[in-house]
Amino acid sequence: MKNTLIVSATIVSLLSGCAGMSKGQQTALGGVGGCAAGAALGILLGGGAKNAAIGCGAGAALGAATAYMLANDPYTQSVTQQANAWQQETGASTEVVKASQVVENGQNVQRIDSQKVVVPNEKMVSGKHLAPKAKQQLVNAKSQSAKVGGNVHVICPASATKTVLNDISNTGVTYTQEPTMQNGYVVVMSRNNEGVPL
């Protein structure tokens, strides 16, 4: 049971970029991704081809179910699509900060409560100002999050200039400057009741 939970948690993380797909695509990709994750964890936890095969089968089932569950929640779908857009437009890395399991329409669904996007300095800033693509993504994130009961907050490095901070503020999102951060900007998208996870 413990191993199953590990596989499930891993697959949730791996499949957090699937919400923009159709449910059929999500389920198919979930099965493939789940098989790979399950096989790898099967070897890691038990060793040998037998455990890899068992892990693959269990992972495929869990992966398909998990991908399907992520698609059922409007906020999860929206925030995942936003994270995908950040990746495509700025090369940012994304990470689910907090997720929870709830029941919607009689089904157990995995929903994302907080999503983190880490944007490199060179993609967030252009010259003395906020880079155009980053600015547009912040505007989009603010608009889309408001529709599904979410908020957007940017954690800025100590090196962020007042001009860049003003540009961020002008997009409508909030920000804080973290003295210990040297590089990169962290965009945190979370449900209104979650606050800003640091």
C-alpha positions as CSV (number, residue, x, y, z in Angstrom):
1,M,0.0,0.0,0.0
2,K,2.8,2.4,0.9
3,N,4.5,1.7,-2.5
4,T,1.2,2.4,-4.3
5,L,0.9,5.7,-2.5
6,I,4.5,6.6,-3.6
7,V,3.7,5.7,-7.2
8,S,0.5,7.7,-7.1
9,A,2.1,10.8,-5.7
10,T,4.9,10.6,-8.2
11,I,2.4,10.3,-11.1
12,V,0.4,13.3,-9.9
13,S,3.6,15.3,-10.1
14,L,4.6,13.9,-13.5
15,L,1.1,14.5,-15.0
16,S,0.5,18.0,-13.8
17,G,0.8,19.3,-17.3
18,C,-2.0,17.3,-18.8
19,A,-5.0,19.4,-18.0
20,G,-5.1,21.2,-21.3
21,M,-5.6,18.0,-23.2
22,S,-8.8,16.1,-24.0
23,K,-9.8,13.5,-21.4
24,G,-8.9,10.7,-23.9
25,Q,-5.5,12.2,-24.4
26,Q,-5.0,12.6,-20.7
27,T,-6.0,9.0,-20.0
28,A,-3.7,7.7,-22.7
29,L,-0.7,9.8,-21.6
30,G,-1.5,9.0,-18.0
31,G,-1.2,5.3,-18.8
32,V,2.1,5.6,-20.6
33,G,3.6,8.0,-18.0
34,G,2.2,5.9,-15.2
35,C,3.7,2.7,-16.6
36,A,7.2,4.4,-16.9
37,A,7.0,5.8,-13.4
38,G,5.6,2.6,-11.9
39,A,8.3,0.5,-13.5
40,A,11.1,2.7,-12.3
41,L,9.7,2.8,-8.8
42,G,9.1,-1.0,-8.9
43,I,12.8,-1.6,-9.6
44,L,13.9,1.0,-7.0
45,L,11.7,-0.4,-4.3
46,G,11.9,-4.1,-5.0
47,G,14.4,-4.7,-7.7
48,G,14.2,-7.1,-10.7
49,A,12.0,-7.4,-13.8
50,K,9.1,-8.8,-12.0
51,N,8.7,-5.7,-9.8
52,A,9.2,-3.5,-12.8
53,A,6.4,-5.3,-14.6
54,I,4.1,-5.1,-11.6
55,G,5.0,-1.4,-11.1
56,C,4.3,-0.7,-14.8
57,G,0.8,-2.3,-14.6
58,A,-0.1,-0.5,-11.4
59,G,1.4,2.7,-12.5
60,A,-0.4,2.6,-15.8
61,A,-3.8,2.3,-14.0
62,L,-2.9,4.9,-11.5
63,G,-1.6,7.2,-14.2
64,A,-4.7,7.0,-16.3
65,A,-6.9,7.6,-13.2
66,T,-4.8,10.4,-11.9
67,A,-4.7,12.3,-15.3
68,Y,-8.4,12.0,-15.5
69,M,-8.9,13.2,-11.9
70,L,-6.8,16.3,-12.5
71,A,-9.0,17.4,-15.4
72,N,-12.2,17.5,-13.3
73,D,-11.4,20.6,-11.3
74,P,-11.7,24.0,-13.0
75,Y,-9.0,25.6,-10.9
76,T,-6.6,22.7,-11.5
77,Q,-7.2,22.8,-15.2
78,S,-6.7,26.6,-15.4
79,V,-3.6,26.7,-13.3
80,T,-2.0,23.8,-15.2
81,Q,-2.7,25.5,-18.5
82,Q,-1.1,28.6,-17.2
83,A,2.0,26.7,-16.0
84,N,2.2,25.1,-19.5
85,A,2.1,28.5,-21.1
86,W,4.9,29.8,-18.8
87,Q,7.0,26.8,-19.8
88,Q,6.4,27.3,-23.5
89,E,6.9,31.1,-23.5
90,T,9.7,31.6,-21.0
91,G,11.3,28.1,-20.5
92,A,10.2,28.3,-16.8
93,S,10.2,25.2,-14.6
94,T,7.0,24.4,-12.8
95,E,6.2,22.5,-9.6
96,V,3.0,21.7,-7.7
97,V,3.4,23.1,-4.2
98,K,0.2,21.7,-2.7
99,A,-2.4,19.3,-3.9
100,S,-5.4,17.7,-2.2
101,Q,-7.9,15.0,-2.9
102,V,-11.6,15.8,-2.8
103,V,-14.8,14.4,-4.0
104,E,-16.6,16.1,-6.9
105,N,-19.7,14.7,-8.5
106,G,-19.3,11.4,-6.6
107,Q,-15.7,10.9,-7.8
108,N,-12.4,11.3,-6.0
109,V,-10.4,14.0,-7.8
110,Q,-6.9,15.3,-7.3
111,R,-6.9,19.1,-7.3
112,I,-4.0,21.5,-7.3
113,D,-4.1,24.1,-4.6
114,S,-0.8,25.9,-5.3
115,Q,1.4,25.9,-8.3
116,K,4.9,27.4,-8.5
117,V,6.6,28.7,-11.7
118,V,10.3,29.5,-11.6
119,V,11.4,31.9,-14.3
120,P,15.1,32.6,-15.0
121,N,16.3,36.2,-14.8
122,E,17.0,36.5,-18.5
123,K,13.5,35.4,-19.4
124,M,11.8,37.6,-16.8
125,V,13.7,40.8,-17.4
126,S,14.7,42.5,-20.7
127,G,17.0,45.5,-20.3
128,K,15.6,47.6,-17.5
129,H,12.0,46.3,-17.7
130,L,9.9,43.3,-17.3
131,A,10.3,41.2,-20.5
132,P,7.2,41.4,-22.8
133,K,6.5,37.7,-22.7
134,A,6.7,37.6,-19.0
135,K,4.5,40.6,-18.7
136,Q,1.9,39.1,-20.9
137,Q,2.0,35.8,-18.9
138,L,1.4,37.7,-15.7
139,V,-1.5,39.6,-17.1
140,N,-3.0,36.3,-18.4
141,A,-2.4,34.5,-15.1
142,K,-4.1,37.3,-13.2
143,S,-7.1,37.3,-15.5
144,Q,-7.5,33.5,-15.6
145,S,-6.9,33.0,-11.9
146,A,-9.6,35.6,-11.0
147,K,-12.1,33.5,-13.0
148,V,-11.5,30.4,-11.0
149,G,-11.0,31.8,-7.5
150,G,-7.3,32.1,-7.5
151,N,-4.5,34.7,-7.0
152,V,-1.0,35.3,-8.4
153,H,2.0,36.5,-6.4
154,V,5.6,37.0,-7.6
155,I,8.5,36.4,-5.3
156,C,11.4,38.6,-6.6
157,P,15.1,38.3,-6.0
158,A,17.1,40.9,-4.1
159,S,18.6,42.1,-7.4
160,A,15.1,43.1,-8.8
161,T,15.1,46.8,-9.7
162,K,12.4,49.2,-8.7
163,T,11.5,49.6,-12.4
164,V,10.9,45.8,-12.8
165,L,8.9,45.7,-9.5
166,N,6.7,48.6,-10.8
167,D,6.2,46.7,-14.0
168,I,5.1,43.6,-12.1
169,S,2.8,45.7,-10.0
170,N,1.3,47.3,-13.1
171,T,0.1,43.8,-14.3
172,G,-2.2,43.6,-11.3
173,V,-0.4,40.9,-9.4
174,T,1.2,41.3,-6.0
175,Y,4.9,40.8,-5.2
176,T,7.4,40.5,-2.4
177,Q,11.2,40.9,-2.6
178,E,13.1,38.1,-1.0
179,P,16.6,39.2,0.3
180,T,18.0,35.7,0.2
181,M,17.1,35.1,-3.4
182,Q,19.8,35.9,-5.8
183,N,18.5,34.7,-9.2
184,G,15.2,33.9,-10.8
185,Y,11.6,34.9,-10.1
186,V,9.0,32.6,-8.6
187,V,5.4,33.0,-9.7
188,V,3.0,31.4,-7.2
189,M,-0.5,30.7,-8.3
190,S,-2.8,29.6,-5.5
191,R,-6.5,29.4,-4.5
192,N,-7.7,32.4,-2.7
193,N,-7.9,30.5,0.6
194,E,-4.4,29.2,0.4
195,G,-2.4,32.3,0.8
196,V,1.2,32.4,-0.6
197,P,3.3,29.3,0.2
198,L,6.9,30.3,0.7
